[in-house]
Amino acid sequence: MIRFTPARTYLTAAAVALGLAAFSGWCALSWLPAAIPAVLLLASALFVLWLGLHPTVEVTDTHLKSGKKLIPWASVRRIDQTGWVAPMVVDLTLADSSKIRLIYPGETENANHLLRIIQQRSTLSLINGVPHSQIFGEISQPQAQAKEAIPAPRYPLLTPDDEAEVERLYQRLRTAGRLDPEK
């Protein structure tokens, strides 16, 4: 099981925005236009706090779990990315035509890793409208068996005359220790 937890930077950003909102609110007591940034900072603090308090996303071999939602890989029929990378926002369409919006407020690297795992394990799905098999290919045999079944072709690099010349120079180097004649 792999766990993806929300980034702590969201909670820090929420605390900073809340502090700035409080300061702007205090300033608004003596200068009324300062209430505008106070309201905007309060709204952004609440939004970032909401992102920071999202549940962890757990990935297993059989399902994806986000909070109380349990999504089996076999039921995912479509994965649609939005323009959001951090926080990652992905729309999942399930076999019963229900849609789930998965929001993961993590670091960009973790979000990309989670998206890659979701795309790889949802083998029956369309990924942004493209079939899974067209993106990742069909898995017909394990890689080890595939390598043993088809031997790698061997191509000659030198002509027989060149091979003889290389062999003669190698033997000369081996006996004399060098190729150039002694002076």
Phi, psi and omega in degrees: 000136177246132181248134176244110181261152178297150179289144181286344181295335179293320178292321177296316179296323178295319180294319179295315180296323178293321177295318178292325177295319179295318179296316179295323177296320178295320177293329181291341178295328180255339179223104190302324180298343178289352178289333180296307177295332178297315180293317180296318178294322177295317178296316179292325177297318179294320179295314181292324176296318177300318177295316183293337181263011177296151179287162177289155177253125180249134181241126174237181179291336186254336186204171175243134181232126176232106184066240179264355180278126177245118185241108176292145181298325183292343182267352180280122182250339181208138177236117180241121178278148171259185179281355184274128177254314177225105003287147180283130178234120182230135176262123179251131174252128184264175183298329180271019179067011175279152181244140177233130175262114180265122179244122177236107180270074181238183176296155184300318180297317179292322179296317178295321178295316178297316179299318179297318178296316180299317181293322182288323185273344177271076189288342181261014190253164168263133180252108185053037177090357181252133180299146180304317183294332179286331180276311186259350182080160178279140177263099182262322180222154172296154184299323182295318180292324181294322180291323179287328184288323182245110179288147179289136180289146179247125181250136178289134180266331183236154173284163179302323179294319179293321178298319179296318179297317178297318179296318179297316180293323178296315180296321179295317179296321182293321182280319185267335182093348176202164186265324184284145180292148182288145181251000000 
